[in-house]
Amino acid sequence: MFKIIVFIKQVPDTSSKAGVNPDGTIDRARAKRMLNPFDRYALQKAIEIKRAYGAEVTCVTMGPPPAVEVLVEAFEHGADYGVLLTDKRIAASDTLATAYALHKVIHHLGEFDIILTGLQTTDGDTAQVGPQIAERLNIAQITYCEALSISGKKLSARRVVEGGHQELEVSMPVLITVANSATPLDYKRFADVAAVKEFLRQPQERERRIKTVSLDIIGADGTRTGLVGSPTVVGKTWKLGEIGGSCTLFQGESPEREVEELIGKLRADGKGVEELVNV
């Protein structure tokens, strides 16, 4: 049975109106929370491997105590175990500090065959943490992977490259960042909410399947995490505007007819064709 580790993250809901703290970090306390959309592809790929080849899936997340919510969501789709790294000293970690802390979690967990991550996160958009973890672990990595197969300890993968794709074969262990062209997480097919609610009612079962660890437990140096361990300096952060607005969709007719309708709508709203051209 393969051992798979999936890194997932709780991020501010993209529909919420999260603010910015004075130090340039996101005010996460005010924002609604959700599972990072990119990580859904990694979780789906882990569940597919589990069903096709047999695997034990452990999801790892880093954040404040409420981040355990994404582990529960992962259980609903078939994950077996969850690990929450929570420690005040990891707050505001950049990609270097985050990769350091997460690779220490891997060492704490022990042996593994495959690590899966999403391409990036919606709150950072750097796409750096996965490759940095692979470098720290000194293992093979495949980025932008959209399909894979396993034969023994060999893993064959198709990764997206500019203008096409690339076929690769590597020996495990390996870290893979899963492309958005892979199969998205199927909420209807794999959700098992009833079973998860049942084990959450049993304290011993919850403790067995969800581990909470700190920097001290995983043997990490607190001076290499958080703001103090992050060389990245945020010069300035600001909001570009409020979420909202509306649009009108013109379809079902010829392009000429759609343009006529658009011009008519603009004129009805008090705007002329000249304004449209200038915009």
C-alpha distance (Angstrom), angle and dihedral (degrees) to the residues before:
residue distance angle dihedral
M1 . . .
F2 3.80 . .
K3 3.78 121.6 .
I4 3.78 112.8 -136.1
I5 3.80 127.1 -172.5
V6 3.80 118.3 -163.4
F7 3.78 121.1 -166.6
I8 3.78 112.1 -147.3
K9 3.78 131.1 171.4
Q10 3.78 138.3 -155.6
V11 3.80 109.2 -131.7
P12 3.81 135.1 176.9
D13 3.79 111.2 -80.5
T14 3.79 107.3 -102.8
S15 3.82 89.4 -134.7
S16 3.83 93.2 56.1
K17 3.79 126.5 91.2
A18 3.79 100.4 -120.7
G19 3.78 115.6 178.2
V20 3.78 132.0 -147.7
N21 3.81 125.1 -107.3
P22 3.83 120.5 -130.7
D23 3.83 90.2 -104.4
G24 3.81 91.0 58.3
T25 3.80 97.1 -103.9
I26 3.81 123.8 125.4
D27 3.80 115.7 -92.2
R28 3.81 93.3 -125.0
A29 3.79 93.5 171.8
R30 3.82 90.8 70.0
A31 3.79 96.8 43.9
K32 3.76 129.6 86.3
R33 3.80 112.3 -116.1
M34 3.80 134.0 -128.6
L35 3.80 142.3 161.8
N36 3.79 109.7 -84.0
P37 3.85 104.2 -98.2
F38 3.83 92.6 -136.4
D39 3.81 90.8 55.5
R40 3.79 91.1 59.2
Y41 3.80 89.1 73.4
A42 3.81 91.2 52.8
L43 3.81 91.7 48.7
Q44 3.80 91.2 48.4
K45 3.80 91.1 51.2
A46 3.82 90.4 50.9
I47 3.80 91.6 52.1
E48 3.81 90.9 48.0
I49 3.82 90.7 53.1
K50 3.80 90.4 47.2
R51 3.80 92.0 53.3
A52 3.81 95.5 42.4
Y53 3.81 102.3 40.3
G54 3.80 107.7 10.3
A55 3.79 118.7 -102.4
E56 3.76 145.1 167.1
V57 3.81 109.5 -124.6
T58 3.80 120.2 -153.6
C59 3.80 118.4 -177.6
V60 3.80 118.9 -154.5
T61 3.78 126.0 -163.5
M62 3.79 134.1 174.5
G63 3.78 124.3 -149.8
P64 3.80 145.7 74.9
P65 3.85 119.9 -32.1
P66 3.85 94.1 -87.2
A67 3.83 88.2 64.6
V68 3.81 86.4 82.0
E69 3.82 84.5 83.7
V70 3.82 91.4 78.1
L71 3.80 90.2 52.3
V72 3.80 89.7 54.8
E73 3.80 89.4 49.9
A74 3.80 89.4 51.1
F75 3.83 89.9 52.6
E76 3.80 89.3 55.3
H77 3.80 88.7 60.9
G78 3.79 97.1 46.8
A79 3.82 109.4 -80.4
D80 3.79 113.5 146.2
Y81 3.79 105.0 -154.7
G82 3.78 139.0 14.5
V83 3.79 135.3 -155.2
L84 3.80 123.9 -163.4
L85 3.80 117.4 -163.3
T86 3.77 105.2 -160.9
D87 3.78 126.4 166.5
K88 3.79 132.2 139.2
R89 3.80 88.8 -128.5
I90 3.83 92.6 66.9
A91 3.82 94.7 58.8
A92 3.84 113.4 124.7
S93 3.83 93.7 10.0
D94 3.81 114.0 167.6
T95 3.81 122.4 -141.8
L96 3.81 94.2 -81.0
A97 3.81 93.4 51.0
T98 3.80 92.1 42.1
A99 3.80 93.4 51.5
Y100 3.80 89.9 48.1
A101 3.82 92.8 52.8
L102 3.80 94.5 44.2
H103 3.79 94.6 48.4
K104 3.81 87.2 54.2
V105 3.82 88.0 55.0
I106 3.81 88.6 55.0
H107 3.80 91.3 52.5
H108 3.80 88.7 49.2
L109 3.81 92.3 52.4
G110 3.80 94.7 48.8
E111 3.80 128.2 -151.3
F112 3.81 122.9 25.1
D113 3.80 138.9 163.1
I114 3.79 105.1 -156.9
I115 3.80 134.5 19.9
L116 3.80 116.2 -162.8
T117 3.79 126.8 -166.4
G118 3.77 136.8 167.3
L119 3.80 118.4 -106.0
Q120 3.79 93.3 -105.5
T121 3.79 142.9 -36.6
T122 3.78 128.7 -94.9
D123 3.80 92.0 -128.4
G124 3.81 96.2 51.7
D125 3.83 108.3 16.6
T126 3.82 92.3 -165.7
A127 3.84 100.4 122.5
Q128 3.82 87.3 -154.3
V129 3.81 106.8 109.3
G130 3.82 98.0 73.5
P131 3.83 95.7 51.4
Q132 3.81 91.2 42.6
I133 3.81 90.7 54.7
A134 3.82 90.4 50.6
E135 3.80 90.4 51.3
R136 3.80 92.0 50.0
L137 3.81 90.7 49.4
N138 3.83 91.1 44.3
I139 3.81 92.9 -132.0
A140 3.81 134.6 132.0
Q141 3.78 117.7 -85.2
I142 3.79 134.5 -160.7
T143 3.79 117.9 -166.3
Y144 3.81 128.7 -162.9
C145 3.81 91.6 19.1
E146 3.79 115.0 175.0
A147 3.83 102.0 170.5
L148 3.79 137.0 16.2
S149 3.80 144.1 173.0
I150 3.80 133.0 -164.1
S151 3.80 131.4 -139.1
G152 3.78 114.7 175.9
K153 3.80 106.6 -52.2
K154 3.81 92.4 -22.5
L155 3.78 121.9 99.0
S156 3.80 122.1 -161.8
A157 3.79 117.5 -161.6
R158 3.77 141.9 178.8
R159 3.78 113.7 -143.3
V160 3.77 128.9 -170.9
V161 3.80 116.8 -113.9
E162 3.78 130.9 171.9
G163 3.78 108.6 -71.1
G164 3.81 96.9 6.0
H165 3.78 142.0 -17.7
Q166 3.80 141.0 -66.3
E167 3.81 128.8 -136.1
L168 3.80 115.8 -141.4
E169 3.79 137.7 176.7
V170 3.80 122.3 -162.7
S171 3.78 138.4 166.7
M172 3.76 118.7 -113.6
P173 2.97 139.5 -78.3
V174 3.79 93.0 70.1
L175 3.79 138.9 154.9
I176 3.80 116.9 -136.6
T177 3.79 129.8 -170.2
V178 3.80 108.0 -155.0
A179 3.80 119.9 -134.2
N180 3.78 123.2 -133.0
S181 3.80 88.5 -119.4
A182 3.81 87.7 71.6
T183 3.80 120.3 92.1
P184 3.81 110.9 -66.7
L185 3.80 121.3 -128.8
D186 3.81 108.5 -78.4
Y187 3.80 105.2 -139.8
K188 3.81 95.0 -175.6
R189 3.79 98.5 47.2
F190 3.78 103.0 44.4
A191 3.81 106.1 27.4
D192 3.82 111.8 118.6
V193 3.79 101.7 174.5
A194 3.80 95.9 156.3
A195 3.81 94.0 56.9
V196 3.79 92.2 48.0
K197 3.80 92.7 49.6
E198 3.79 88.9 51.8
F199 3.81 95.8 54.7
L200 3.80 91.7 42.7
R201 3.82 88.2 60.1
Q202 3.81 89.6 60.3
P203 3.84 110.8 73.7
Q204 3.80 94.3 -158.5
E205 3.80 93.3 50.4
R206 3.81 91.9 46.1
E207 3.81 90.5 50.8
R208 3.80 91.1 48.3
R209 3.78 94.8 52.2
I210 3.82 101.9 34.7
K211 3.80 118.3 53.8
T212 3.80 121.8 -172.0
V213 3.79 114.9 -157.4
S214 3.80 136.2 179.1
L215 3.79 132.1 -153.8
D216 3.79 89.4 -95.6
I217 3.81 92.9 53.0
I218 3.81 93.4 51.9
G219 3.79 92.8 42.6
A220 3.81 96.7 -115.0
D221 3.79 126.3 155.1
G222 3.81 108.4 -117.6
T223 3.80 91.8 -152.3
R224 3.82 88.7 65.8
T225 3.81 94.2 57.6
G226 3.79 136.9 60.0
L227 3.79 122.7 22.5
V228 3.80 92.5 -38.6
G229 3.81 91.5 56.6
S230 3.81 96.7 40.9
P231 3.82 117.1 93.7
T232 3.80 91.1 -171.6
V233 3.81 111.2 103.4
V234 3.82 119.2 -159.1
G235 3.78 107.3 -143.2
K236 3.78 96.7 -171.1
T237 3.79 138.8 -16.7
W238 3.78 126.6 -166.7
K239 3.79 140.8 162.8
L240 3.78 116.9 -104.8
G241 3.78 94.5 -153.0
E242 3.76 145.9 -54.7
I243 3.78 122.5 -63.9
G244 3.78 113.4 -110.0
G245 3.78 141.5 66.6
S246 3.77 130.7 125.4
C247 3.77 140.3 -116.9
T248 3.78 139.5 -155.4
L249 3.80 119.0 -133.1
F250 3.81 119.1 -148.7
Q251 3.78 113.1 -163.9
G252 3.79 144.2 134.3
E253 3.78 96.3 59.7
S254 3.79 136.2 78.5
P255 3.84 117.2 -74.0
E256 3.80 88.8 -110.1
R257 3.79 91.3 54.9
E258 3.81 92.2 46.4
V259 3.82 90.8 52.4
E260 3.81 90.0 50.9
E261 3.81 90.5 51.9
L262 3.80 91.5 47.7
I263 3.81 92.8 50.7
G264 3.79 90.6 46.8
K265 3.81 91.1 51.3
L266 3.82 91.9 49.0
R267 3.79 92.0 50.3
A268 3.79 90.6 48.0
D269 3.79 87.6 54.2
G270 3.79 90.5 52.4
K271 3.82 97.8 -99.5
G272 3.77 125.0 121.5
V273 3.79 130.5 -146.8
E274 3.81 89.7 -103.6
E275 3.83 90.4 61.5
L276 3.80 89.9 49.8
V277 3.82 90.9 53.7
N278 3.81 91.7 47.9
V279 3.83 91.3 51.0
